[in-house]
């Protein structure tokens, strides 16, 4: 399998920091900034899969012409030779992609691919397995050098609102191309062993990839002063450490992506044995299983843009991880159940794909594999987009290289674990169940280590399960740097709504009595909320809160302060307390007014509704509106700030008139 591993915009790209229209991701396919690159990636992924599968099939069915080695050994050699370059050369590949224009790097890699296919063609004419294995190693080198530039190019040509959609298209295209390469290799190998036709096919797709790369627009040099260093050991270690230093969120995202490839390496490597030995199917059944997984990945990848609302939404990652665990486990159970039913029937084995589909229980097996793919797409696409968004432009390619190195290492460990457990007598379905359990444990660890993932999941789930969120002015929230968000305070879920809206982490200043609520207190601490109290009630808590806000702003973070100081009890915007003025005086930063509407009638507001009325108000589909105003200077008068918030609040239905502002002494 090809290893699928924010900046200045180009002339062909929209401004990377400006708002992008919320159109379908498919429009990118006809735009020069994305379309040629997409075609180049598809051709490369196809050839990776096509070459490896051709070699394996020819050695399997025409062994005497090529080697005396077993087909299984050759398949493992091919897989190992393809992965090895990711460990050896990824660090240097990342340096090249950061140092030079990415379009030029892609064209150089694609020219190398044409040369590699010429060598592979010679191997077919000579019927030389060593030459063919060398070609597979060279294609691994091709992919190792293409990987860093592939994922670091996207944030240079796409607006941040397009990153999830662009990554979704990329993953969809990659997996379908891998599938197509595998299928075409099988069909072609069954029709002919004439090396001329095999060579024409390989060279044709390599030339197609090179031709499409010529239309990729220039991106500029991300790090023109970077000095190149080639050292397999020291630079590989340095590159991985660079990924670790990029921030806890990025580093754990890299680990999560690599974990996905660990699970994928284990489960996908068991599909042939699962189809042949447990499901009693022939090669067509194995092909159907692999095709179902690839289509599932494609569907899940494309769903990410719709579910995320055209933004980088890591709240989808926990959903993906839950689905991976559930359907990995159910795949093992459904396959065992199918085997039991098959054993009790009089059906002759092996089954072809039509007879397999006619058997009871087959649809459950296929459904599990399809949903594994869907949730895999929901898991991995937001992580790639998150890494791209949170990584410094001048280091993006090297961070992707760190990811590729980790991916390769995790896949090697996966292969070793699988071989060891199977050799120890564990069944194929037992191994798959072990993967499901390990995935659940690793997911819990990640969400404990990076609570932002869990908080985003809660935000995303609450908002999308109950409400229809409409927002305006979100471009006013800065992508980086300190600022204070100043919304009106309507309900207990205001923080979740704002978190669902903003891709950046927010430090919420909240009432100390709510902060200390059992169970919830743990979550508030994990997301670094800041408890605050009045000077009369808890002066020490107030001073600690002011110091924490000052430290957060000086650290370049977003801080959300509810200037009213408490939830509204009548649906009105109360007068603002002087605390926000003190924060701005201590650390002058922009303050952004926000108006929340539609929450007053919900179950989470202090509106005096009965329990029955509150439960009724939980019906899905209630519309919320969040209007973000233009940033105000740190010197803004808090009465002016309150009037800005009032202007942004759009009442739904009859609302009490706004309370007149009282003069302060």
C-alpha positions as CSV (number, residue, x, y, z in Angstrom):
1,X,0.0,0.0,0.0
2,X,1.3,3.5,-0.8
3,X,1.8,5.2,2.5
4,X,-0.5,8.3,2.5
5,X,1.4,10.2,4.7
6,X,-0.3,27.8,6.7
7,X,1.4,29.5,4.3
8,X,1.7,32.1,1.6
9,X,-0.9,31.7,-1.2
10,X,0.2,31.5,-4.8
11,X,-1.3,33.3,-7.8
12,X,-3.5,30.3,-8.4
13,X,-4.7,30.0,-4.9
14,X,-7.0,32.0,-2.8
15,X,-5.6,33.9,0.1
16,X,-4.8,31.3,2.6
17,X,-6.2,33.4,5.5
18,X,-9.2,34.7,3.9
19,X,-12.7,33.2,4.0
20,X,-13.5,30.7,1.3
21,X,-16.9,30.1,-0.2
22,X,-18.6,27.1,1.3
23,X,-18.9,25.2,-2.0
24,X,-18.5,21.4,-2.6
25,X,-14.9,20.1,-2.4
26,X,-15.4,18.6,-5.9
27,X,-15.0,22.1,-7.5
28,X,-11.3,21.8,-6.6
29,X,-10.9,19.1,-9.2
30,X,-11.3,21.5,-12.1
31,X,-9.1,24.2,-10.6
32,X,-5.5,24.4,-11.6
33,X,-4.2,24.9,-8.1
34,X,-5.5,21.4,-7.2
35,X,-6.6,19.4,-10.3
36,X,-3.2,18.7,-11.8
37,X,-1.7,17.7,-8.5
38,X,-4.7,15.4,-7.8
39,X,-4.2,13.7,-11.1
40,X,-0.4,13.4,-10.4
41,X,-1.1,11.7,-7.1
42,X,-3.7,9.3,-8.6
43,X,-1.2,8.2,-11.3
44,X,1.6,7.6,-8.7
45,X,-0.6,5.7,-6.3
46,X,-1.9,3.5,-9.1
47,X,1.6,2.7,-10.3
48,X,2.8,1.9,-6.8
49,X,0.1,-0.7,-6.4
50,X,0.1,-1.9,-10.0
51,X,3.9,-2.7,-10.0
52,X,3.8,-4.5,-6.6
53,X,0.8,-6.6,-7.5
54,X,2.2,-7.5,-11.0
55,X,5.4,-8.8,-9.4
56,X,3.5,-10.8,-6.8
57,X,1.1,-12.3,-9.3
58,X,3.7,-13.2,-11.8
59,X,5.9,-14.9,-9.2
60,X,2.8,-16.7,-7.8
61,X,1.5,-18.1,-11.1
62,X,4.7,-18.2,-13.2
63,X,7.2,-18.9,-10.5
64,X,9.5,-21.0,-12.7
65,X,10.1,-18.1,-15.0
66,X,11.2,-15.8,-12.3
67,X,12.5,-17.5,-9.1
68,X,12.6,-20.6,-6.9
69,X,11.4,-18.5,-3.9
70,X,7.9,-18.9,-2.5
71,X,5.3,-16.4,-3.4
72,X,4.7,-15.6,0.2
73,X,8.3,-14.7,0.8
74,X,8.4,-12.6,-2.4
75,X,5.3,-10.7,-1.2
76,X,6.9,-10.0,2.2
77,X,10.2,-8.9,0.5
78,X,8.3,-6.6,-1.8
79,X,6.4,-5.0,1.1
80,X,9.6,-4.6,3.2
81,X,11.5,-3.1,0.3
82,X,8.7,-0.6,-0.4
83,X,8.5,0.6,3.2
84,X,12.3,0.7,3.9
85,X,12.9,4.0,2.0
86,X,10.4,5.8,4.2
87,X,12.7,5.2,7.1
88,X,15.9,5.9,5.2
89,X,15.1,8.9,3.1
90,X,12.0,10.7,4.6
91,X,14.1,13.2,6.6
92,X,16.1,14.3,3.5
93,X,12.9,14.4,1.4
94,X,11.3,16.8,3.9
95,X,14.3,19.1,3.7
96,X,14.0,19.2,-0.1
97,X,10.3,19.9,0.0
98,X,10.8,22.8,2.4
99,X,13.8,24.2,0.6
100,X,12.6,24.2,-3.0
101,X,9.4,25.0,-4.8
102,X,7.1,22.1,-4.3
103,X,5.9,22.0,-7.9
104,X,9.6,21.6,-9.0
105,X,10.1,18.8,-6.5
106,X,7.0,17.0,-7.7
107,X,8.2,17.2,-11.4
108,X,11.6,15.9,-10.4
109,X,10.1,12.9,-8.6
110,X,7.7,12.2,-11.5
111,X,10.7,12.2,-13.9
112,X,12.4,9.7,-11.7
113,X,9.2,7.5,-11.7
114,X,9.4,7.3,-15.5
115,X,13.0,6.1,-15.2
116,X,12.0,3.6,-12.6
117,X,9.3,2.2,-14.9
118,X,11.9,1.8,-17.6
119,X,14.0,-0.3,-15.2
120,X,10.9,-2.3,-14.2
121,X,10.1,-2.9,-17.9
122,X,13.6,-4.3,-18.4
123,X,13.0,-6.6,-15.4
124,X,9.9,-8.0,-17.1
125,X,11.7,-8.5,-20.4
126,X,14.6,-10.2,-18.6
127,X,12.3,-12.0,-16.2
128,X,14.7,-10.9,-13.5
129,X,13.2,-10.9,-10.0
130,X,16.2,-8.9,-8.5
131,X,15.6,-6.1,-11.1
132,X,11.9,-6.1,-10.3
133,X,12.5,-6.0,-6.5
134,X,15.0,-3.2,-7.1
135,X,12.3,-1.3,-9.0
136,X,9.9,-1.8,-6.1
137,X,12.5,-0.4,-3.7
138,X,13.0,2.6,-6.1
139,X,9.2,3.2,-6.1
140,X,9.4,3.2,-2.4
141,X,12.0,5.9,-2.7
142,X,9.7,7.7,-5.1
143,X,6.9,7.6,-2.6
144,X,9.2,8.6,0.3
145,X,10.2,11.8,-1.6
146,X,6.7,12.5,-2.8
147,X,5.0,12.1,0.6
148,X,6.3,15.3,2.3
149,X,5.6,17.5,-0.6
150,X,2.2,16.0,-1.2
151,X,0.7,16.9,2.2
152,X,2.6,20.2,2.6
153,X,1.5,21.5,-0.7
154,X,-2.2,21.5,0.2
155,X,-2.0,24.3,2.8
156,X,-0.1,26.4,0.3
157,X,-2.8,26.2,-2.4
158,X,-5.9,25.8,-0.3
159,X,-7.7,28.2,2.1
160,X,-8.0,26.8,5.6
161,X,-11.8,26.3,4.9
162,X,-10.8,24.0,2.1
163,X,-8.2,21.9,3.9
164,X,-10.6,19.2,5.1
165,X,-12.2,18.9,1.7
166,X,-8.9,18.8,-0.1
167,X,-7.5,16.1,2.2
168,X,-10.7,14.2,1.8
169,X,-10.4,14.2,-1.9
170,X,-6.7,13.2,-1.7
171,X,-7.4,10.2,0.6
172,X,-10.4,9.1,-1.5
173,X,-8.4,9.3,-4.7
174,X,-5.4,7.5,-3.2
175,X,-7.3,4.5,-1.9
176,X,-9.4,4.1,-5.0
177,X,-6.2,4.3,-7.1
178,X,-4.5,1.7,-5.0
179,X,-7.6,-0.5,-5.5
180,X,-7.7,0.1,-9.2
181,X,-4.0,-0.7,-9.6
182,X,-4.5,-4.0,-7.7
183,X,-7.5,-4.9,-9.9
184,X,-5.9,-3.9,-13.2
185,X,-2.8,-5.9,-12.3
186,X,-4.9,-8.9,-11.7
187,X,-6.9,-8.6,-14.9
188,X,-3.8,-7.8,-17.0
189,X,-1.8,-10.7,-15.5
190,X,-4.7,-13.1,-16.2
191,X,-4.8,-11.9,-19.8
192,X,-1.2,-11.8,-20.8
193,X,2.4,-12.2,-19.5
194,X,3.8,-10.4,-22.6
195,X,6.3,-7.9,-21.1
196,X,5.5,-5.4,-23.8
197,X,1.9,-4.9,-22.6
198,X,3.0,-4.8,-18.9
199,X,5.7,-2.2,-19.7
200,X,3.4,0.0,-21.8
201,X,0.9,0.0,-18.9
202,X,3.5,1.0,-16.3
203,X,5.2,3.6,-18.5
204,X,1.8,5.0,-19.6
205,X,0.7,5.9,-16.1
206,X,4.2,7.2,-15.2
207,X,4.1,9.5,-18.2
208,X,0.5,10.5,-17.3
209,X,1.7,11.5,-13.8
210,X,4.6,13.5,-15.2
211,X,2.4,15.2,-17.8
212,X,-0.1,16.3,-15.2
213,X,2.7,17.5,-12.9
214,X,3.7,20.0,-15.5
215,X,0.5,22.0,-14.9
216,X,1.0,22.3,-11.1
217,X,1.5,26.0,-10.4
218,X,4.6,27.3,-8.6
219,X,4.2,27.5,-4.8
220,X,7.4,29.4,-3.8
221,X,10.1,28.2,-1.4
222,X,8.9,27.7,2.2
223,X,12.4,27.8,3.7
224,X,14.8,29.3,1.1
225,X,17.7,29.6,3.6
226,X,17.5,26.0,4.8
227,X,20.8,24.1,4.6
228,X,20.4,20.5,3.4
229,X,22.0,17.7,5.4
230,X,21.9,14.1,4.4
231,X,22.4,11.6,7.3
232,X,20.2,8.6,7.6
233,X,20.5,8.3,11.4
234,X,21.1,11.7,12.8
235,X,18.7,13.6,10.4
236,X,15.9,11.0,10.9
237,X,16.2,11.4,14.7
238,X,16.3,15.2,14.3
239,X,13.2,15.2,12.1
240,X,11.2,13.1,14.5
241,X,12.3,15.4,17.4
242,X,11.2,18.4,15.3
243,X,7.7,16.8,15.0
244,X,7.7,16.4,18.8
245,X,8.7,20.0,19.4
246,X,5.9,21.3,17.1
247,X,3.5,21.1,19.9
248,X,1.6,18.5,21.9
249,X,-1.4,18.6,19.6
250,X,0.6,18.1,16.4
251,X,2.8,15.4,17.9
252,X,-0.1,13.4,19.2
253,X,-1.8,13.8,15.8
254,X,1.3,12.3,14.2
255,X,1.1,9.4,16.6
256,X,-2.6,9.0,16.0
257,X,-2.1,8.9,12.2
258,X,0.7,6.4,12.6
259,X,-1.6,4.3,14.8
260,X,-4.2,4.3,12.1
261,X,-1.6,2.8,9.8
262,X,-0.7,0.3,12.5
263,X,-4.3,-0.9,12.6
264,X,-4.6,-0.8,8.9
265,X,-1.5,-2.8,8.4
266,X,-2.7,-5.5,10.7
267,X,-6.3,-5.7,9.5
268,X,-5.7,-5.4,5.8
269,X,-2.8,-7.9,5.9
270,X,-5.3,-10.4,7.3
271,X,-8.0,-9.9,4.6
272,X,-6.6,-12.5,2.2
273,X,-6.4,-15.2,5.0
274,X,-9.8,-14.1,6.3
275,X,-11.4,-14.4,2.8
276,X,-9.6,-17.7,1.9
277,X,-9.5,-19.7,5.2
278,X,-12.4,-18.4,7.3
279,X,-14.9,-17.3,4.7
280,X,-13.9,-20.1,2.3
281,X,-13.8,-17.7,-0.7
282,X,-11.7,-17.6,-3.8
283,X,-9.7,-14.6,-5.0
284,X,-12.8,-12.8,-6.1
285,X,-14.1,-12.7,-2.5
286,X,-10.8,-11.3,-1.3
287,X,-11.0,-8.6,-4.0
288,X,-14.6,-7.7,-3.0
289,X,-13.4,-7.4,0.6
290,X,-10.5,-5.1,-0.3
291,X,-12.7,-3.1,-2.7
292,X,-15.4,-2.6,0.0
293,X,-12.8,-1.3,2.4
294,X,-11.4,1.2,-0.2
295,X,-14.8,2.4,-1.1
296,X,-15.6,2.9,2.6
297,X,-12.4,5.0,3.1
298,X,-13.4,7.1,0.1
299,X,-16.9,7.7,1.5
300,X,-15.6,8.5,5.0
301,X,-13.0,10.9,3.6
302,X,-15.6,12.7,1.5
303,X,-18.0,12.9,4.4
304,X,-15.5,14.8,6.5
305,X,-16.0,18.1,4.7
306,X,-19.8,18.0,5.1
307,X,-19.7,16.9,8.7
308,X,-17.0,19.5,9.6
309,X,-18.9,22.4,8.1
310,X,-16.0,23.4,5.8
311,X,-13.4,23.7,8.6
312,X,-10.8,21.6,10.3
313,X,-12.8,19.7,12.8
314,X,-10.9,17.3,15.1
315,X,-14.1,16.6,16.9
316,X,-14.6,13.9,14.2
317,X,-11.5,12.1,15.3
318,X,-13.0,10.5,18.5
319,X,-16.0,9.5,16.4
320,X,-13.7,7.8,13.9
321,X,-11.8,6.0,16.7
322,X,-15.0,4.7,18.3
323,X,-16.2,3.4,15.0
324,X,-12.8,1.7,14.3
325,X,-12.9,-0.2,17.6
326,X,-16.6,-1.2,17.3
327,X,-16.5,-2.4,13.7
328,X,-13.0,-4.0,14.0
329,X,-14.4,-6.1,16.8
330,X,-17.6,-6.8,15.0
331,X,-15.7,-7.9,11.9
332,X,-14.0,-10.6,13.9
333,X,-17.4,-11.7,15.4
334,X,-19.3,-11.6,12.1
335,X,-16.5,-13.6,10.3
336,X,-16.5,-16.3,13.0
337,X,-20.3,-16.5,12.8
338,X,-20.2,-16.8,9.0
339,X,-17.7,-19.6,9.3
340,X,-20.0,-21.5,11.7
341,X,-22.9,-21.0,9.4
342,X,-20.8,-22.2,6.4
343,X,-19.7,-25.3,8.2
344,X,-23.2,-26.3,9.0
345,X,-24.4,-25.9,5.4
346,X,-23.8,-28.2,2.5
347,X,-22.1,-25.4,0.5
348,X,-19.0,-26.5,-1.4
349,X,-15.9,-24.3,-1.0
350,X,-14.4,-22.2,-2.2
351,X,-17.1,-19.7,-2.9
352,X,-16.9,-17.1,-5.6
353,X,-18.1,-13.6,-4.9
354,X,-21.7,-14.2,-6.1
355,X,-22.1,-17.3,-3.9
356,X,-20.5,-15.5,-1.0
357,X,-23.0,-12.6,-1.3
358,X,-25.9,-15.1,-1.4
359,X,-24.8,-16.6,1.9
360,X,-26.4,-15.5,5.2
361,X,-24.1,-13.3,7.2
362,X,-22.0,-12.1,4.2
363,X,-23.6,-8.6,4.2
364,X,-22.7,-8.1,7.9
365,X,-19.1,-9.0,7.1
366,X,-19.1,-6.5,4.2
367,X,-20.9,-3.9,6.3
368,X,-18.2,-4.2,9.0
369,X,-15.4,-3.7,6.4
370,X,-17.2,-0.8,4.7
371,X,-17.8,0.9,8.0
372,X,-14.2,0.3,9.1
373,X,-13.3,2.3,6.0
374,X,-15.8,5.0,6.6
375,X,-14.7,5.6,10.2
376,X,-11.1,5.3,9.2
377,X,-11.7,8.2,6.8
378,X,-13.4,10.2,9.6
379,X,-10.4,9.5,11.8
380,X,-7.5,10.3,9.5
381,X,-8.6,13.2,7.2
382,X,-9.2,15.7,10.1
383,X,-5.8,14.7,11.6
384,X,-3.9,15.5,8.4
385,X,-5.8,18.8,8.1
386,X,-5.1,19.6,11.7
387,X,-1.3,18.9,11.3
388,X,-1.3,21.1,8.2
389,X,-3.1,23.9,10.0
390,X,-1.1,23.9,13.2
391,X,2.4,23.4,11.7
392,X,4.7,26.4,10.9
393,X,4.9,26.8,7.0
394,X,8.6,26.7,6.9
395,X,8.6,23.2,8.6
396,X,5.5,21.6,7.2
397,X,7.3,19.2,4.8
398,X,9.7,18.0,7.5
399,X,6.9,17.5,9.9
400,X,5.1,15.3,7.3
401,X,8.5,13.5,6.9
402,X,8.4,12.8,10.6
403,X,4.9,11.4,10.2
404,X,6.1,9.2,7.3
405,X,9.0,7.9,9.4
406,X,6.6,7.1,12.3
407,X,4.1,5.5,9.9
408,X,6.8,3.2,8.5
409,X,8.0,2.2,12.0
410,X,4.5,1.5,13.2
411,X,3.7,-0.6,10.2
412,X,6.9,-2.7,10.8
413,X,5.9,-3.2,14.4
414,X,2.4,-4.2,13.2
415,X,3.8,-6.8,10.9
416,X,6.1,-8.2,13.6
417,X,3.2,-8.3,16.2
418,X,0.9,-10.0,13.7
419,X,3.5,-12.6,12.7
420,X,4.4,-13.3,16.4
421,X,0.8,-13.7,17.6
422,X,-0.2,-15.8,14.7
423,X,2.9,-18.0,15.2
424,X,1.9,-18.3,18.8
425,X,-1.4,-19.9,17.8
426,X,-3.8,-16.9,17.8
427,X,-6.5,-17.1,15.1
428,X,-6.9,-14.4,12.5
429,X,-10.2,-13.2,14.1
430,X,-8.4,-13.3,17.5
431,X,-5.7,-11.0,16.1
432,X,-8.4,-8.6,14.8
433,X,-10.1,-8.6,18.2
434,X,-6.7,-7.7,19.8
435,X,-6.5,-4.7,17.4
436,X,-10.0,-3.5,18.4
437,X,-9.0,-3.6,22.1
438,X,-5.7,-1.9,21.5
439,X,-7.4,0.8,19.5
440,X,-9.8,1.5,22.3
441,X,-6.9,1.8,24.8
442,X,-4.8,4.0,22.6
443,X,-7.8,6.3,21.9
444,X,-8.4,6.7,25.6
445,X,-4.7,7.6,26.1
446,X,-4.7,10.1,23.3
447,X,-7.9,11.9,24.5
448,X,-6.5,12.0,28.1
449,X,-3.1,13.3,26.8
450,X,-4.7,15.9,24.4
451,X,-8.1,16.9,26.0
452,X,-8.6,19.3,23.1
453,X,-9.7,16.3,21.0
454,X,-12.3,15.2,23.6
455,X,-13.5,18.8,24.1
456,X,-13.9,19.3,20.4
457,X,-15.8,16.0,20.2
458,X,-18.2,17.1,22.9
459,X,-18.6,20.4,21.2
460,X,-19.2,19.0,17.8
461,X,-21.6,16.3,19.1
462,X,-23.8,18.6,21.2
463,X,-24.1,21.3,18.6
464,X,-24.7,18.9,15.7
465,X,-26.9,16.5,17.5
466,X,-29.3,19.1,18.9
467,X,-28.9,22.3,17.0
468,X,-28.5,23.8,13.5
469,X,-25.7,26.3,13.9
470,X,-25.6,29.4,11.7
471,X,-22.7,31.8,12.1
472,X,-21.4,35.0,10.6
473,X,-18.2,37.0,10.9
474,X,-16.1,34.0,12.1
475,X,-13.2,35.4,10.0
476,X,-12.9,38.1,12.7
477,X,-11.5,35.5,15.1
478,X,-7.7,35.6,14.5
479,X,-5.9,32.4,13.4
480,X,-3.1,33.1,15.8
481,X,-2.1,35.6,18.4
482,X,-3.9,36.7,21.6
483,X,-7.4,38.0,21.8
484,X,-10.3,38.1,24.2
485,X,-13.7,36.8,23.0
486,X,-16.6,38.7,24.7
487,X,-20.0,36.9,24.1
488,X,-23.3,37.3,25.9
489,X,-24.0,34.5,28.4
490,X,-27.2,32.7,27.7
491,X,-26.8,29.0,28.7
492,X,-24.6,26.4,30.2
493,X,-23.6,25.2,26.7
494,X,-22.3,28.5,25.5
495,X,-18.7,27.3,25.8
496,X,-19.5,24.2,23.7
497,X,-21.1,26.3,21.0
498,X,-18.2,28.6,20.8
499,X,-15.7,25.7,20.8
500,X,-17.6,24.1,17.9
501,X,-17.4,27.3,16.0
502,X,-13.7,28.1,16.5
503,X,-10.9,25.8,15.3
504,X,-8.5,27.2,17.8
505,X,-8.4,26.2,21.5
506,X,-10.1,28.7,23.8
507,X,-9.4,29.3,27.4
508,X,-12.7,29.9,29.1
509,X,-13.0,32.0,32.2
510,X,-15.9,30.5,34.2
511,X,-17.6,30.8,37.5
512,X,-15.7,28.9,40.2
513,X,-18.8,27.3,41.6
514,X,-19.5,25.6,38.3
515,X,-15.8,24.8,37.7
516,X,-15.9,22.8,41.0
517,X,-18.9,20.6,40.0
518,X,-17.9,16.9,40.5
519,X,-17.0,15.0,37.2
520,X,-17.4,18.2,35.2
521,X,-14.5,19.7,37.1
522,X,-12.2,17.0,35.7
523,X,-13.1,18.0,32.1
524,X,-12.8,21.8,32.9
525,X,-9.3,21.2,34.2
526,X,-8.3,19.2,31.2
527,X,-9.2,22.0,28.8
528,X,-7.5,24.6,31.1
529,X,-10.6,26.6,31.9
530,X,-9.9,29.4,34.4
531,X,-12.2,29.6,37.5
532,X,-13.1,33.1,38.7
533,X,-15.1,34.5,41.5
534,X,-16.1,37.9,42.8
535,X,-13.7,39.9,45.0
536,X,-16.2,39.9,47.8
537,X,-16.7,36.2,47.8
538,X,-13.3,34.8,46.9
539,X,-10.6,37.5,46.4
540,X,-7.8,35.0,46.1
541,X,-9.6,33.1,43.3
542,X,-10.1,36.4,41.5
543,X,-6.5,37.3,41.7
544,X,-5.4,33.8,40.5
545,X,-7.8,34.1,37.6
546,X,-6.5,37.5,36.6
547,X,-2.9,36.2,36.6
548,X,-4.0,33.1,34.6
549,X,-5.7,35.3,32.0
550,X,-2.7,37.6,31.7
551,X,-0.3,34.6,31.3
552,X,-2.6,33.0,28.6
553,X,-2.8,36.3,26.6
554,X,1.0,36.8,26.8
555,X,1.4,33.2,25.5
556,X,-0.7,34.1,22.4
557,X,-3.9,32.2,23.4
558,X,-7.5,33.0,22.9
559,X,-9.4,33.7,26.1
560,X,-13.2,33.8,26.4
561,X,-14.7,36.0,29.0
562,X,-18.4,36.4,29.6
563,X,-18.5,40.0,30.6
564,X,-21.9,39.8,32.3
565,X,-20.3,37.6,34.9
566,X,-23.3,35.2,35.2
567,X,-26.0,33.5,33.1
568,X,-28.9,35.7,32.1
569,X,-32.1,34.9,34.1
570,X,-34.4,36.8,31.8
571,X,-33.0,36.5,28.3
572,X,-31.6,40.0,28.3
573,X,-27.9,41.1,28.0
574,X,-27.0,42.3,31.5
575,X,-24.6,45.1,32.1
576,X,-20.9,44.2,31.8
577,X,-18.8,43.8,34.9
578,X,-15.6,45.7,35.2
579,X,-13.4,42.5,35.2
580,X,-12.9,42.5,31.5
581,X,-11.7,46.1,31.6
582,X,-9.1,45.1,34.2
583,X,-7.9,42.3,31.9
584,X,-7.5,44.5,28.9
585,X,-5.7,47.2,31.0
586,X,-3.2,44.5,32.2
587,X,-2.6,43.0,28.8
588,X,-3.9,45.1,25.9
589,X,-5.1,42.8,23.2
590,X,-8.0,43.0,20.7
591,X,-11.4,42.2,22.1
592,X,-14.0,40.5,19.9
593,X,-17.8,41.0,20.6
594,X,-20.0,37.9,19.9
595,X,-23.7,37.6,19.9
596,X,-25.3,34.3,20.8
597,X,-29.0,33.8,19.9
598,X,-31.4,30.9,20.1
599,X,-30.2,29.4,23.3
600,X,-32.6,31.2,25.7
601,X,-35.5,28.8,25.0
602,X,-33.3,25.6,25.3
603,X,-33.0,23.2,28.2
604,X,-29.6,24.6,29.2
605,X,-30.7,28.2,30.1
606,X,-32.0,29.6,33.4
607,X,-35.4,30.3,31.8
608,X,-37.6,28.8,34.5
609,X,-39.1,26.1,32.3
610,X,-40.4,22.9,33.8
611,X,-38.6,19.6,33.4
612,X,-41.1,18.5,30.7
613,X,-40.7,21.7,28.7
614,X,-36.9,21.4,29.0
615,X,-37.0,17.8,27.6
616,X,-39.3,19.0,24.8
617,X,-36.8,21.7,23.9
618,X,-34.1,19.1,23.3
619,X,-35.7,18.2,20.0
620,X,-33.1,18.2,17.2
621,X,-33.1,21.0,14.6
622,X,-33.3,24.1,16.9
623,X,-31.5,26.9,15.2
624,X,-28.7,28.8,16.9
625,X,-27.1,31.9,15.6
626,X,-23.6,33.1,16.4
627,X,-22.6,36.5,15.1
628,X,-19.0,37.6,15.5
629,X,-18.2,41.3,15.3
630,X,-15.1,43.1,14.2
631,X,-12.3,43.2,16.7
632,X,-12.3,46.3,19.1
633,X,-9.2,47.9,20.4
634,X,-8.1,47.2,24.0
635,X,-9.1,50.8,24.9
636,X,-12.8,50.2,24.0
637,X,-15.2,51.4,26.7
638,X,-17.1,48.4,28.1
639,X,-20.4,50.2,27.5
640,X,-19.5,50.5,23.8
641,X,-18.5,46.8,23.9
642,X,-21.8,45.9,25.4
643,X,-23.6,47.8,22.7
644,X,-21.6,45.9,20.0
645,X,-22.7,42.6,21.6
646,X,-26.4,43.8,21.7
647,X,-26.2,44.7,18.0
648,X,-25.0,41.2,17.2
649,X,-27.7,39.4,19.2
650,X,-30.6,38.5,16.9
651,X,-33.6,37.6,19.1
652,X,-35.8,34.7,18.0
653,X,-39.4,35.3,18.8
654,X,-40.7,37.8,21.5
655,X,-37.9,38.7,23.8
656,X,-37.9,41.1,26.8
657,X,-36.6,44.5,26.0
658,X,-32.9,45.0,26.8
659,X,-32.3,46.2,30.3
660,X,-31.3,49.8,30.4
661,X,-27.7,50.3,31.2
662,X,-27.1,51.6,34.6
663,X,-24.5,54.2,35.2
664,X,-21.5,53.1,37.3
665,X,-20.0,55.1,40.0
